[in-house]
Amino acid sequence: MDDLDQFRGDTRQWLEANCPPSQRLPSTPEEQYWGGRRGEFASADSRLWFERMRDRGWTAPEWPTAYGGGGLTPQQGQVLKEEMKRIRARSPLYSLGLWMLGPALLEYGTEEQKQKHLRAIVNGEVRWCQGYSEPGAGSDLASLQTRADDKGDHFLVSGSKIWTTAADKSDWIFCLVRTDTTVKKQEGISFLLIDMASPGVSTTPIALISGESEFCQTFFDNVEVPGENLVGGLNKGWSVAKALLVHERKLMAEMGSESPRQEVPPVHAARDYLEFVDGRIANSQLRSDLVSFEMRMHAIALTHMRGFEERANGQQSTVGLCMKYLGTEAVKDKSELLLAIMGSRGLGWEAPGFTPEELDTTRLWAGSKAMTIAGGTTEVQLNVIARNILQLPQPPKAATES
């Protein structure tokens, strides 16, 4: 037995012994634990599962042990994911700090910043939100205008950010700000860490078509930010931002793999809602669409695994640049397919007589549209793939995307 097989056996045994049965069921948004100063556990089992994983370093299994992580290799981290998926174990901690900020700090942060922030993320002590987009700077993110004036030992920040997920519930925000207006727009941006409790910070929730309100607009009115909260150097924030966007897009590509709602897989929906003749779906178009979708998802899974193996072997992989586009478009098309299969049963909202799964299908369909916009639109992603992977000729005056 090689070392990885031994690790798999030990991991499987530990998970079986330590993951409570209630934490092996699909979770609702209300049951997810996001940590932070105001974080609350949905149950005693939720707390127990988080504490056991935290104490093992497995809320951030591949981060260095010096910062509270598990110190696992990429191969071991993949095994852990597979074994958690095998028993349908819930994530013990949901966190933009884990998924996005932490990897950026590991690459660009000072040792002091790593010591201050990373362990707090791993331990669920601080909840982070992201301050990138602005009312006038979405896909063209480099046009952002939130300004940070360098006052020597601190910055004075003024402006606003939009689509800041859970800003009204978060403790800190990682934020792109303009620190130089005299240079090319990408070269005048800095990356700041801002305490949401600072005087001058305020948030306003934004209602969504899905019936939820997870986004906010965040305002900064002459907010003082200590100079030590600058990451990556003055006017060097664009490099940090691009590195963080890689992790954001990877996260969005994987969002469909663990749905917080009671989603019905298309194959299962077909069995429950479609007419069969001689063991086959009677509607030939839906039969073809379902087979095509299942083949597509299998191809995406194989592509994802290829990218993982390339990175694990120290090879440069371009797969990650494709996965945000592939993943979010697949989730959108899955929602469209579910509606086609379920017919009028997939059009409920709050009407009586519908199952929770049917009501959630409508909301998932509405939310899936946003996933092709957030983190870089589908059109932007296709331009990135054309330029950086296929290396196609670019128009002389083509706009620069993130």
N, C-alpha and C positions, 0 to 999 in steps of 0.2 A: 504493500500500500504506500503510495507516494504521499508527500506532505499535504497536498491539496485535498486528496481523498480523506486523509485523517482530519483535516480541518472541517471538511463537510460533515463528517460523522459526528465530530464534537459539537459543531454548530447545530445540527439537527437535534441532537440530544438535549442541548441547552434550551433551544427554543421550545421543544415539546414540554420541557419541565417548567419553563418560566413564563410563557405567554398564556395569560388567562383565556379560557374559552370565549369569553365575551369580547375579547380583542381579536378574534378570528372571524368576525362578521363585518359586512360592509358598514362603513361609518357614514353618518349624516354630517352635514356641516356643523351642527350643534355639538357633535361628539368629538370633533377634532380639537386637539390641544395645541395651541400656538404659543404658549409660554408668555413671558413678559410680566411686568409688574401687576397687571390686572388679569393675568391668565387664570382660568379656572378649569379644573378637571370635571369631566361629565360624570365620573363615577370613581369609586375606590379602585376598581380594576384598572381604569385608565391611568390613575396615579401610579399604581404598582408597576404596570408595564413600562411607563416612562422611566421610573426610578431605576428599575432593573437594567434597562437598556442604557440609560445615562451612566450608571456606575460601571458598566462594561466598556464605555466609550463608543457605543454603537449608535448613538444619535448622530454621530459624525464618524463612521467606522474607518474611513481612509485618511482622516486628519491625523497629524502627529500627536503622539501621546503627551507631548510637552504642553499642548493646548487643550487637553481634555478629550482628544479623539481616540479612536481605537487602534491606530497605527497599522491597519491592515494593508496588504498589497492590493492593487486593482483586481487581481484574480480572486483573492479572498473576499473582497468587497462584492464581487459579482456572485460568488457562492452564497454569501449572506442574503443578497437580494433574492436569489433563486429559492433558498430555503424558507425565507419569509413568505414569498409568494406561494410556495407549496402548501403552507398551512393557512394561507390567507391572513397572515398577521397584519394588523394595522400599523401604519407609521406611528411611532411613539411621540413624535414631535414634528409639527409642520412649521416651517420657518424660512423666510426669505434670507435670513442670516445664514442658515445652513446651505441653501441652494445657490445663492448668488453672491452676497457680500463676503462670506467666509473665504471662498476660493480666491476672490480678488485680493483680500487682505493677505492671504498666504503668499501671493505673488508680489504684491506691491507695498504692503504695509511695513511700517517700522517694527522693530521688536517690541517697543513699548505699546504700539497699537495692537499687535497680535496678543500680547499678554493681557491687555485691558479688555478686549472685545471678544476674542475667539472662545475662551472658556465660558464666558457669560452666554454666548450663543449655544454652545453645546449643552449647557446646563439649563437652557430654557429660561434664563433670568431676564433677558431683554428681547423684545419683539421689534423687528425692523420693518420699515417700509421703504419704497423706492421713489426717489424724486428725479425723474428723467424728463418725461413729456411735459410740455407747456401748452396753453391754449393756441399759441402760434408756432409751436415746434413739436411736431409729432414724428412722422416718418423722416422729415428733415430735422433730426434731433440737434444737429450742430448749429441750428439757428437759434438756440435757446437764449433767452434774455435775462433770466434771473441773475442779478448782479451781486458779486461779493467784492467789496472794497477792502483792500489790504491795509489794515491799520497798525501793522507792526506785530503786536502780540496777539491780535485777533482780526477776524474778518467781520464786516458789517453786511449782512445779507438782506436783499429786498427783491420781491417778485413773487411769482406763484408757480405751482406745479399742478398738473391735472392727471386724473386716472391713478392717483396714488392709492393703491390697494390697502384698505384697513388703516389708513393714516389716523383715523379717529380712535383707533385701539392700540396704536403702536407707541413705543417708547423713544425710538431713535429713527432717523431717516438718513440714508446715504443719497447724496444730492450732487447733481452736476450744476455748476454755477459759472458765470462768465467773469473772468478776472482780468481780461485784456480785450479791449475793443479795437485796437489798432492793428491787429494781425489777422491772418486768415482765420476764419471762424473756428475751425477745429483746433487751432493752436492757442486760442485764448480761453480755454475751458479748464476748470479745476474740479477736483472731486473732494467734497467735504462730508464729514460725519456730523450730524446736528441732533442735539437732544431736543425731542419734541416738547419737553417741559420748559424750554427757554422762553423768556418773555418775547412776545411778538410773533409767535407761531400760532396759527389757528387753522381749523379744518372745516369744510362744509361737505356733507355727504352728497352723492349724486345717485339719483334713482335710476334703475336699469329696467329694460324691457322684460327681463326675466322675473321681475317682481322683487329682486333683491337690491341691496345698496352697499356693495362691497367697496366701491370706489369713492374717492373724495377729491376735492380741490383743496390744496394746501397753500396757505399764504404766509409770507415772510415779511414782516414789517420792521426793518432795521434790527435784525436779530444778530446778537453778538455771538460769534463762534470762535472758540480758542484756536490759535494757530496750530496747536499740536494735533488738531483734527483734520488737517490737510493730508490726503493720501496720494502718494506718487509724485509729489513735487508741484510747485506753482506752475500753472498753465500746462500741466502734463496729464490732465484729467481725461482727455480723449482716449489715451492708451488704456487707462484703467476701465473706462466705460466700455470699450470694445471687448476687452477681456471678460467683463461681467456680462455683456450681452450674449456671449457664447454660452454661458451657463444658463441665462434666462431662456434662450431659445431651446436649449436641450431640455429644460424643465417643461416648457410648453409642448414640446414634441412628445413628452412622456405623460402629459396630463390625462390622456385617455386611458392609461393603464390601470389607474386606481381611482375610479369615479367616486366622488362623495355622495352621489345620488344612487337611487335604486334603479340603475340602468339595466335594460333587457338586452342581452346580446342578440344581434340580428338573426342568427340561426335559431335561437330559442323562440324569438318572436314569430318567425316563420311557422314553426310548429304549432304555435298557439292561435295564430290569426289567419293563416292562409288555407285555402282549399287544396287538398291533395287528391290526385287521381292516379291510381296504380302506384302509389308510393312516391309520386313526384309532384312538385308544386305545379298546380294547374296553370297559373299565369306564367307564360314562358319568359316575358320580359323581366319580371321580378326574380324568376329562377336564375336567369342569366346575370342579373345585377348582383344577386347574393353570392353566386359563385365567384364573380369577378372581385367583389369586395374581400371575400375570404382569401383569395389568392394574393391580392394586394397587401393585406395585413401580414400574410406569411412572408412576402418579399421584404416588407419593411422590417420585420423582426430579424430576418437574415442579414439585412444591411446594417442594422444596429449592432448585431453581434460581430460583423466584420469590422466595423469601426472600433469596437471595444478591443478586439484581438490585435488590431494594428497598434492602438495606443499602448496596450499592455506589453507589446513587444518592442516598444520604443520607436515605432514607425510614425511618420507624419501622416495623419489621416484627414481626408477632406469630407468624410461622411457626416461629421457634425454640422457642416454648413448646409447640408441637405435636409437634415432630420426635422428642423422646425417646419419647413414647408411641407414635407411629406406627412408629418404627424398631425398638424393642425388641419390640413386639407382632408386627411382621412377621417378625423373626428367629425368634421362638418358633413362629409358625405355619408358617414355612418348615421348621423341624425336624420338626414334626408331619407336614407333607406328605411330606417325604422318607421318614419311617418308614412312612407309608401306602403309598408307591410301592414301597419296597424290601422291605416285608414282613419275613419272618424274617431276611433278609440285613442288615437294619438294626438287629438286636438283639444283635449281637456285642459282646464286651467285650475279652477276651484269648484267645478261642477260636481254635484253628487252622482254616485253611480260609477265613478272611475276609480281604478286601483291606484295606489301611490306610484307604482311603476309607470302607469299610463300618464299620470299628471306630470311626472318628472320628465317624461320624454319630450313634452312640449317645451319645458324650460331648458333642457339640454340642447334642443334644437336652436332656441333663441341665443343661448350662451355660446354655441359653437361658432357663430358668425364672428363674434368678437375675437376669438382665438386666432383668426386669420389676419387680424389687424394688429393686436397687441404684440410687442416685442419685435416689430418689423413686419409690414404688410406682406402678403403673398407676392405682390408685384416687386417689392424691394428684395425679397428673398430670391426671386427668380433672376433679378439683375446681379445679385451677389454670386449666385451659382454660375451665371453666364460669364462673369468677369473673372472670378477667382478659381473656378474649377475647369470650366470648358475653355476659358481664355479666349472668348469670342471677341472680335473687333468691336471697339466701343465708338459710339458717335462722338464727333469732335467736341461737342459741348454737353456731353452727358452729365446729369447731376450725380453728385457723389453721395452714395448711401452708406449708412453705418454698417 
